[in-house]
Amino acid sequence: MVLDLLTTHDAHELPLKALVRAGNLFGYTDQTVRVALSRLKADGVIASPARGVHALAAAGALVREVEGWRRREGRLVAWSGAWIGVADAAIDRTDRPQLRRHDRALRLRGFRQLTQGVWIRPDNLAGGTRALRDDLTQLGLAPLATVFRLDDLAPEDERRARALWDAASMDRTEADLDRLLVLGNAAQDAVEAGEAAPEPVAADSLAIGRTVIRNLVRDPLLPDELRPGETRRRLTEGMIAYQLRAKALWIRLLDRWAAGG
């Protein structure tokens, strides 16, 4: 909640009293919010530029990834049919924190396991192998993993590779999220018409936005040959429009609470 609100506000910083009031909307006590802030500060995720004020610290790769969900479509290039692979049989699997970062990096970039120790994805992201290798390293790829390009899979391996992503399941998920945005927009309409209180609608918008954006961030960005991207693009556009409305509502509330209202 704290990170969502600090990311949402244009200044990327808020006074403690505004964050506490926001936390109360979600049923968090004042002390719970204070403890969360202390932990985030200890982890270097947030900072205190002034007494009683909390702000986002310098964004790491994962934070930048989440914040960049609107621009992900711009990473796509035409697919030649080639693949990018990651061989990770040599990595240290006893280092559990590193292994979690490694697996998360692969999942965030849409890789799926073709066979034991080999993960692949279509080579349809701007910059090709070199850019993706650097990107994965920033996201937490294990040092001993090898990133390479595959141009000529055997026919059976090609069939298995193309079936690694469940396109039908992704379609169903995006349809559900589209309906969630419709409900969220209807609630925003009610606030603007004076028919609903803004606080619960703002709280719901944070949950809706988190759910939709998480899905967009984790989307593998497949080429249209494997899964047409029209529903993903429509969902992205819908979320951008919804977030603008939710952001305006939240800023009104946060600024009011910051002023003691």
C-alpha positions in Angstrom: 0.0 0.0 0.0 2.8 2.4 1.0 4.7 1.8 -2.2 1.6 2.1 -4.4 0.7 5.5 -2.9 4.2 6.9 -3.1 4.4 5.8 -6.7 1.0 7.3 -7.5 1.7 10.7 -6.0 3.5 13.1 -8.4 5.9 14.2 -5.8 6.7 10.5 -4.8 6.7 11.6 -1.2 3.9 12.0 1.5 3.7 13.0 5.1 3.2 10.3 7.7 -0.3 11.5 8.6 -1.5 11.0 5.0 -0.1 7.5 4.9 -1.6 6.6 8.2 -5.0 7.9 7.1 -4.7 5.8 3.9 -3.8 2.8 5.9 -6.9 3.2 8.1 -9.0 2.7 5.0 -7.5 -0.8 4.6 -8.0 -1.6 8.3 -4.4 -1.1 9.3 -3.7 0.5 12.6 -1.4 3.6 12.9 1.3 1.4 14.5 1.1 -1.2 11.6 1.7 1.6 9.1 4.6 2.9 11.1 6.2 -0.5 11.3 5.8 -1.0 7.6 7.5 2.4 7.0 10.4 1.4 9.3 11.0 -1.8 7.5 10.9 -0.2 4.1 13.3 2.4 5.2 15.7 -0.2 6.7 15.6 -2.1 3.3 16.5 1.1 1.5 13.2 1.2 -0.4 12.1 4.5 1.0 13.8 7.5 2.6 12.9 10.4 4.9 13.9 13.7 3.2 12.4 15.6 6.1 10.9 14.9 9.5 7.6 13.1 9.2 7.9 12.8 5.4 8.5 9.6 3.5 9.6 9.3 -0.1 10.6 6.6 -2.6 14.4 6.0 -2.6 16.3 5.5 -5.8 14.3 3.0 -7.8 15.9 -0.4 -8.3 15.4 -2.6 -11.4 12.3 -4.3 -10.0 10.6 -1.0 -9.1 11.4 0.5 -12.5 10.0 -2.7 -14.1 6.6 -2.2 -12.3 6.5 1.5 -13.0 7.2 0.9 -16.7 4.2 -1.3 -17.5 2.7 1.4 -19.7 5.7 1.3 -22.1 6.1 -2.5 -22.4 4.4 -2.7 -25.8 7.2 -0.5 -27.2 9.7 -3.3 -26.5 8.2 -5.6 -29.2 9.8 -6.1 -32.6 8.9 -8.5 -35.4 9.6 -12.1 -34.7 11.9 -14.0 -37.1 11.0 -17.4 -35.6 14.2 -17.5 -33.5 14.3 -18.1 -29.8 16.5 -16.8 -26.9 17.6 -19.5 -24.4 19.0 -19.5 -20.8 21.0 -22.5 -19.6 21.1 -22.6 -15.8 22.1 -26.1 -14.9 25.4 -24.8 -13.5 23.9 -22.2 -11.0 24.2 -22.7 -7.3 20.8 -24.0 -6.1 21.7 -23.9 -2.4 21.6 -20.1 -2.4 17.9 -19.8 -2.0 17.7 -15.9 -2.1 19.7 -15.9 -5.4 17.6 -18.7 -6.8 14.4 -16.8 -6.1 15.8 -13.7 -7.8 16.9 -15.8 -10.8 13.6 -17.5 -11.2 11.7 -14.2 -10.9 13.9 -12.6 -13.6 13.1 -15.4 -16.0 9.4 -15.3 -15.3 9.3 -11.5 -15.6 10.8 -11.8 -19.1 8.4 -14.5 -20.1 10.7 -17.5 -20.2 9.4 -21.0 -19.9 11.3 -24.2 -19.3 11.8 -26.2 -22.4 13.8 -29.0 -20.8 15.8 -29.5 -17.6 18.2 -26.6 -17.3 17.1 -24.8 -20.4 14.5 -21.9 -20.5 13.4 -20.2 -23.7 11.3 -17.3 -25.0 10.7 -15.9 -28.5 13.4 -13.5 -29.7 11.0 -10.6 -30.3 12.2 -8.0 -27.8 14.1 -4.9 -28.9 17.9 -5.3 -28.6 18.0 -9.1 -29.0 20.2 -11.4 -27.0 22.7 -8.8 -25.8 20.0 -6.4 -24.4 18.0 -9.2 -22.8 21.1 -10.6 -21.2 21.9 -7.2 -19.6 18.2 -6.8 -18.6 18.0 -10.3 -17.0 21.3 -9.6 -15.1 19.8 -6.4 -13.6 16.7 -8.3 -12.6 18.7 -10.9 -10.8 19.8 -13.6 -13.2 22.3 -16.0 -11.5 25.9 -15.3 -12.5 26.6 -18.8 -13.9 23.5 -18.8 -16.2 24.3 -18.5 -20.0 22.0 -16.5 -22.3 22.1 -17.5 -26.0 20.1 -17.4 -29.3 18.5 -20.5 -30.9 17.8 -20.4 -34.6 17.1 -24.0 -35.7 15.1 -26.1 -33.2 14.3 -29.7 -34.2 10.6 -30.0 -35.3 9.5 -31.7 -32.1 11.3 -29.2 -29.9 9.7 -26.4 -32.0 6.3 -27.8 -31.4 6.9 -28.1 -27.7 8.3 -24.6 -27.5 5.3 -23.0 -29.1 3.0 -24.8 -26.7 4.8 -23.6 -23.5 2.5 -20.6 -23.0 -1.2 -21.1 -22.3 -2.8 -18.5 -24.6 -6.4 -19.5 -23.8 -5.8 -19.0 -20.1 -4.2 -15.6 -20.7 -7.3 -14.6 -22.8 -9.6 -15.6 -20.0 -7.6 -13.7 -17.4 -7.6 -10.6 -19.5 -11.4 -10.8 -20.1 -11.9 -11.0 -16.3 -9.6 -8.0 -15.8 -11.5 -6.0 -18.5 -14.7 -6.6 -16.5 -13.0 -5.5 -13.3 -12.1 -2.2 -14.9 -15.7 -1.8 -16.0 -16.8 -2.1 -12.4 -14.1 0.2 -11.2 -15.0 2.9 -13.7 -18.7 2.6 -12.7 -17.7 3.2 -9.1 -15.6 6.3 -10.2 -18.7 7.6 -12.0 -20.7 7.2 -8.8 -18.2 9.3 -6.9 -18.1 12.0 -9.5 -21.9 12.1 -9.5 -22.0 12.5 -5.7 -23.6 9.1 -5.3 -20.8 7.3 -3.5 -18.2 8.2 -0.8 -14.7 8.6 -2.3 -12.7 6.8 0.4 -14.0 3.2 -0.2 -13.8 3.7 -4.0 -10.2 4.9 -3.7 -9.3 1.8 -1.6 -10.9 -0.5 -4.2 -9.1 1.3 -7.0 -5.7 0.5 -5.4 -6.6 -3.2 -5.3 -7.9 -3.2 -8.9 -4.9 -1.4 -10.2 -2.5 -3.7 -8.4 -4.3 -6.7 -9.9 -4.3 -5.5 -13.4 -0.8 -4.1 -13.4 0.6 -7.2 -11.9 -0.8 -9.2 -14.8 0.5 -6.7 -17.4 4.0 -6.7 -15.9 4.1 -10.5 -16.0 2.7 -10.8 -19.5 5.3 -12.7 -21.6 4.9 -10.3 -24.6 4.5 -13.1 -27.1 4.6 -12.4 -30.8 1.3 -12.3 -32.6 2.2 -15.6 -34.3 2.0 -17.3 -30.9 -0.8 -15.2 -29.3 -2.4 -12.1 -30.8 -1.8 -9.1 -28.6 -4.9 -7.1 -29.3 -6.6 -8.0 -25.9 -3.4 -7.2 -24.1 -3.1 -3.8 -25.8 -6.8 -3.1 -25.1 -6.3 -4.0 -21.4 -3.2 -1.7 -21.2 -5.1 1.2 -22.7 -8.1 0.6 -20.3 -5.8 0.5 -17.3 -4.0 3.7 -18.3 -7.4 5.5 -18.5 -8.6 4.0 -15.2 -5.4 4.8 -13.4 -5.7 8.5 -14.4 -9.1 8.7 -12.7 -8.0 6.7 -9.7 -4.8 8.8 -9.3 -6.8 12.1 -9.4 -9.1 10.7 -6.7 -6.2 9.5 -4.5 -4.3 12.8 -4.8 -7.4 14.8 -3.7 -7.7 12.6 -0.6 -4.0 12.5 0.2 -3.5 16.2 -0.2 -6.5 16.8 2.1 -5.2 14.4 4.7 -1.7 16.0 4.5 -3.3 19.3 5.2 -5.0 17.9 8.2 -8.5 17.6 6.7 
